[in-house]
Amino acid sequence: MKKKAFLLAAAMLTSALAGCVTGTGKSGNEQYDIVIVGAGGAGLAAAAEAHENGADNVVVLEKMSFAGGSTTMAFGGMNCTNSRFMEEQNKKPEKPIDLVDRIYKNGKGFGDPRMGAVVAMETPNVIEWLEGFGSEWGKIRYNDLHCPTDGTIPGVELVRVLKEQAEKNGIEIRYNTPATEIIADEDGRVSGVKVEGPEGEYTIDTSAVILATGGFESNEEMIAEIAPGLKNIHMAPSQGNMGDGIKMAEKLGADTVNMDLIQLSSAVVPFSIQMQLPIKNNGVIFVNKEGKRFTNEYSKESSDRRISEDILKQTDAEAFAIYNEAIYSEFMAIEEKDFFDEYRMTGIDNSDMVMKADTIEELAKMMEVDAKTLVETVKNLKTDGIGNEEVIAKADTYANGPFYAVPVTPGVMDTLGGLVADTTGRVLNKDGAPIKGLYAAGEVIGNTQGSYYSVGLGEAVVFGRVSARNAIEYINDRGGLTEHVAFDRKDKEDKKEDAKGNFKDGTYTGKGKGNNGEIEVEVTVKDGNITSIEVLNQKETPNIYAGAEEKFIPSLIETQDLEADAVSGATNSCNGIRTAVKNALGLE
C-alpha cells in the first residue's frame, strides 16, 4: 500500500533545497554562522560536514562536561545496504528500498518512508566518509549492521573519531554550556541562541541552528506526563537528554510527532541502562519483593511494554530475576555468544548485584523476601498459569542449585518521537512549513524511525551531515559564510574560584571493581587537594574506559568531589575508579 511512497523517496532526496538566511547579528553579541546544539554523534557529524563544506564559523554547544551524549551508549552500528566490506565478506548487498521497507515495517508505519530513504541511501557514503578519517567500520553483524573493525563499541568509536575531527579543524566544543532559547526575528527566521555557560548567561547571534540534542529519555517528568504507565521507570544515568531541543523548537511553533513512542528495556540491572539481562528468555523467572511471580517473562523484543508496566506496578517498581546454575551454565557454554549479550552478562556478573545461594530458602534470605512464599512460587512454575514455555520447560531444573537472583527494573533506552523534519533536515511548523534557519539531526527528529529504533547510528550521522549541508546552502543564499571574529566576554571561566579539597596529604593506592575486573589507582594529595589520579592497573573495554580516563578523572580533580557524575556510557568504569580513589583515601 505504501509502495508509491517508497518509490518516490529516492527522487525526493535530490529535491530543491530551502533558501534564504538571516543577516548576522548587529547587537554586539558573539556571532557564528551555525550554532550546533549537542555534541553527540549527530552534532559532531554536523560539525565535521560543515567544515568540509567551507564553514568554519561554527560552534558546538554541549550542556554536559564531555562530548558523546547517548551516542556513547550505542552498542549497535549502522545498517548499511552496500559497502566494500559486504563484498569482501560475501554478504549479499541490499537495495536501499529494502532497508526503507524494513524501517517502515519495524516502526509499524509510524515513520516517514521519505526520511528512512535518506538514511538508507546516505549510509554507504557515511561508511566511506568515516574510513577517510581512519575509522574503519568493517565488522558486520547479522546481515548489514556495520560496526568498527577493531571491535570498539560503535557509539564510542563514532564520538572518538568525530570529536578528533572537530579538534583538528579548530571547531570549538563549548562544554557545560546549555542552550536555553532559540531566538527568531520578526519574520520568524532564526537569529540567535541564548546560552548559560560557566561564565553566566549570554546570547550568540547566528544564521542557522542545528538541533542535535537527542530525545527526552532522561526526563522523568516528561516521560510520566506522556506515558503515565511508565511513572517511576529507571532513567539512563548521567545523560543530558532532557528534551531541551524539542522544547526550544516548540516555542518557535515546531510540530512534534510520535511523542508517546518510547523504546524500553523491560529488564535491566539498575546500575546501568545498558545491562539488559541477556538470559531473560532462557527460563528465568521474575518475582516481586513479596516473593511472587507476576508476569510472563518471555518477549521477542527487549522493549516489551507489557513486562515493563507489570514490573512498575510492583513494590518499589523493581523485581528479582531468578535463575539456576543449569540455565546460567547453558548460556555461558554458547561458544559464539552475541557480542552485546556477552558484554552485558560480564558486566552483571562483575557488578556485585548478583546474589548466589545453594537453596531457595538461603536465596530468599539474601533477597529479604518471605522464604515460604518463594519456595511455593518456584514449586508451582508449571501450574501457576502465568505462561512462558521456556519457564515450564526449565521448571524441573529449579530442583537443584545453586540459585541466582539479581534485581531488575524497566529502563528507558531512547525516545522515538520528536520534531517533525523534512528530508533536508529543516524543522517544520504545525502548518508543515519550514522554520527558517532551524535544522535537526539524530534522535531529536521524530518522524524517521517509527516505533522501533532500527537503523542504528546511521540516522544521527546522516542527518547531521544533511542538515549541515543544507544550512550552509541556506546561508549562502542570503549573503554567504563569514569568518569568525574573536570575541571576549566578561567574567570568563578563569575567574571561577577553584574547588578546595579536604584530604590528607600524601600518595596512596587503592582498588575498586570496574566492569571487567579490578581497577587500581594511585592518588596524590597536596595541600588538601587531589592533584593526580594515576590508574596503575585495569582491564576495562578500551574505548569505554577512555571516556572515564579523559573526562571522569579530570572531573574528580577539578571538583574535588568524589560523588561527581559518571561519564555516560562508562558508568561501571567510572564507579570502579571512584571506589578505588575512596579506598586509597581510606573512605571506602
Secondary structure as the mmCIF struct_conf table of DSSP 4:
data_model
#
loop_
_struct_conf.conf_type_id
_struct_conf.id
_struct_conf.beg_label_comp_id
_struct_conf.beg_label_asym_id
_struct_conf.beg_label_seq_id
_struct_conf.end_label_comp_id
_struct_conf.end_label_asym_id
_struct_conf.end_label_seq_id
HELX_RH_AL_P HELX_RH_AL_P1 LYS A 3 MET A 12
TURN_TY1_P TURN_TY1_P1 LEU A 13 THR A 14
BEND BEND1 SER A 15 SER A 15
HELX_LH_PP_P HELX_LH_PP_P1 ALA A 16 ALA A 18
HELX_LH_PP_P HELX_LH_PP_P2 THR A 22 GLY A 25
BEND BEND2 SER A 27 GLY A 28
STRN STRN1 GLU A 30 VAL A 37
STRN STRN2 GLY A 40 GLY A 40
HELX_RH_AL_P HELX_RH_AL_P2 GLY A 41 GLU A 52
TURN_TY1_P TURN_TY1_P2 ASN A 53 GLY A 54
BEND BEND3 ASN A 57 ASN A 57
STRN STRN3 VAL A 58 LEU A 61
BEND BEND4 LYS A 63 ALA A 67
STRN STRN4 GLY A 68 GLY A 68
HELX_RH_3T_P HELX_RH_3T_P1 GLY A 69 MET A 73
STRN STRN5 MET A 78 ASN A 79
BEND BEND5 THR A 81 THR A 81
HELX_RH_AL_P HELX_RH_AL_P3 ARG A 84 GLU A 88
TURN_TY1_P TURN_TY1_P3 GLN A 89 ASN A 90
HELX_LH_PP_P HELX_LH_PP_P3 LYS A 91 PRO A 93
HELX_RH_AL_P HELX_RH_AL_P4 PRO A 96 ASN A 106
TURN_TY1_P TURN_TY1_P4 GLY A 107 GLY A 109
BEND BEND6 GLY A 111 GLY A 111
HELX_RH_AL_P HELX_RH_AL_P5 PRO A 113 GLY A 132
TURN_TY1_P TURN_TY1_P5 PHE A 133 GLY A 134
STRN STRN6 LYS A 139 ARG A 141
TURN_TY1_P TURN_TY1_P6 TYR A 142 ASP A 144
STRN STRN7 LEU A 145 CYS A 147
TURN_TY1_P TURN_TY1_P7 THR A 149 ASP A 150
HELX_RH_AL_P HELX_RH_AL_P6 PRO A 154 LYS A 168
TURN_TY1_P TURN_TY1_P8 ASN A 169 GLY A 170
STRN STRN8 GLU A 172 ARG A 174
TURN_TY1_P TURN_TY1_P9 TYR A 175 ASN A 176
STRN STRN9 ALA A 179 ALA A 184
TURN_TY1_P TURN_TY1_P10 GLU A 186 ASP A 187
BEND BEND7 GLY A 188 GLY A 188
STRN STRN10 VAL A 190 GLY A 197
TURN_TY1_P TURN_TY1_P11 PRO A 198 GLU A 199
STRN STRN11 GLY A 200 LEU A 211
BEND BEND8 PHE A 216 PHE A 216
TURN_TY1_P TURN_TY1_P12 GLU A 217 SER A 218
HELX_RH_AL_P HELX_RH_AL_P7 GLU A 220 ILE A 226
HELX_RH_3T_P HELX_RH_3T_P2 PRO A 228 LEU A 230
TURN_TY1_P TURN_TY1_P13 LYS A 231 ASN A 232
HELX_LH_PP_P HELX_LH_PP_P4 ILE A 233 ILE A 233
STRN STRN12 HIS A 234 HIS A 234
HELX_LH_PP_P HELX_LH_PP_P5 MET A 235 ALA A 236
TURN_TY1_P TURN_TY1_P14 PRO A 237 SER A 238
BEND BEND9 MET A 242 GLY A 243
HELX_RH_AL_P HELX_RH_AL_P8 ASP A 244 GLU A 250
TURN_TY1_P TURN_TY1_P15 LYS A 251 GLY A 253
STRN STRN13 ALA A 254 ALA A 254
STRN STRN14 THR A 256 VAL A 257
TURN_TY1_P TURN_TY1_P16 MET A 259 ASP A 260
STRN STRN15 ILE A 262 VAL A 268
TURN_TY1_P TURN_TY1_P17 PRO A 270 PHE A 271
TURN_TY1_P TURN_TY1_P18 ILE A 273 GLN A 274
STRN STRN16 GLN A 276 GLN A 276
TURN_TY1_P TURN_TY1_P19 PRO A 278 GLY A 283
STRN STRN17 ILE A 285 VAL A 287
TURN_TY1_P TURN_TY1_P20 LYS A 289 GLU A 290
BEND BEND10 GLY A 291 GLY A 291
STRN STRN18 ARG A 293 ARG A 293
BEND BEND11 THR A 295 THR A 295
BEND BEND12 LYS A 300 GLU A 301
TURN_TY1_P TURN_TY1_P21 SER A 302 SER A 303
HELX_RH_AL_P HELX_RH_AL_P9 ARG A 305 LEU A 312
TURN_TY1_P TURN_TY1_P22 LYS A 313 LYS A 313
BEND BEND13 GLN A 314 GLN A 314
HELX_RH_3T_P HELX_RH_3T_P3 THR A 315 ALA A 317
STRN STRN19 ALA A 319 ASN A 324
HELX_RH_AL_P HELX_RH_AL_P10 GLU A 325 MET A 332
TURN_TY1_P TURN_TY1_P23 ALA A 333 ALA A 333
TURN_TY1_P TURN_TY1_P24 GLU A 335 GLU A 336
HELX_RH_AL_P HELX_RH_AL_P11 PHE A 339 ASP A 349
TURN_TY1_P TURN_TY1_P25 ASN A 350 ASP A 352
STRN STRN20 MET A 355 ALA A 357
BEND BEND14 ASP A 358 THR A 359
HELX_RH_AL_P HELX_RH_AL_P12 ILE A 360 MET A 367
TURN_TY1_P TURN_TY1_P26 GLU A 368 GLU A 368
BEND BEND15 VAL A 369 VAL A 369
HELX_RH_AL_P HELX_RH_AL_P13 ALA A 371 LYS A 379
TURN_TY1_P TURN_TY1_P27 ASN A 380 THR A 383
BEND BEND16 ASP A 384 GLY A 385
HELX_RH_AL_P HELX_RH_AL_P14 GLU A 389 LYS A 394
HELX_RH_3T_P HELX_RH_3T_P4 ALA A 395 ALA A 399
BEND BEND17 ASN A 400 ASN A 400
STRN STRN21 PHE A 403 THR A 415
STRN STRN22 GLY A 418 LEU A 419
STRN STRN23 ALA A 421 ALA A 421
TURN_TY1_P TURN_TY1_P28 THR A 423 THR A 424
STRN STRN24 ARG A 426 LEU A 428
STRN STRN25 ASN A 429 ASN A 429
TURN_TY1_P TURN_TY1_P29 LYS A 430 ASP A 431
BEND BEND18 GLY A 432 GLY A 432
STRN STRN26 PRO A 434 ALA A 440
HELX_RH_3T_P HELX_RH_3T_P5 GLY A 442 VAL A 444
STRN STRN27 ILE A 445 ILE A 445
BEND BEND19 ASN A 447 GLN A 449
BEND BEND20 SER A 451 TYR A 452
BEND BEND21 VAL A 455 VAL A 455
STRN STRN28 GLY A 456 GLY A 456
TURN_TY1_P TURN_TY1_P30 LEU A 457 LEU A 457
HELX_RH_AL_P HELX_RH_AL_P15 GLY A 458 ASN A 476
TURN_TY1_P TURN_TY1_P31 ASP A 477 GLY A 479
HELX_LH_PP_P HELX_LH_PP_P6 ASP A 488 ARG A 489
BEND BEND22 LYS A 490 ASP A 491
HELX_RH_3T_P HELX_RH_3T_P6 GLU A 493 LYS A 495
BEND BEND23 LYS A 496 LYS A 496
HELX_LH_PP_P HELX_LH_PP_P7 GLU A 497 ALA A 499
BEND BEND24 ASP A 505 ASP A 505
STRN STRN29 GLY A 506 LYS A 513
BEND BEND25 ASN A 515 GLY A 517
STRN STRN30 GLU A 518 LYS A 526
TURN_TY1_P TURN_TY1_P32 ASP A 527 GLY A 528
STRN STRN31 ASN A 529 ASN A 537
HELX_RH_AL_P HELX_RH_AL_P16 PRO A 542 GLY A 547
HELX_RH_PI_P HELX_RH_PI_P1 ALA A 548 PHE A 552
HELX_RH_AL_P HELX_RH_AL_P17 ILE A 553 THR A 559
TURN_TY1_P TURN_TY1_P33 LEU A 562 GLU A 563
HELX_LH_PP_P HELX_LH_PP_P8 ALA A 564 VAL A 567
TURN_TY1_P TURN_TY1_P34 SER A 568 GLY A 569
HELX_RH_AL_P HELX_RH_AL_P18 THR A 571 ALA A 584
TURN_TY1_P TURN_TY1_P35 LEU A 585 GLY A 586
#
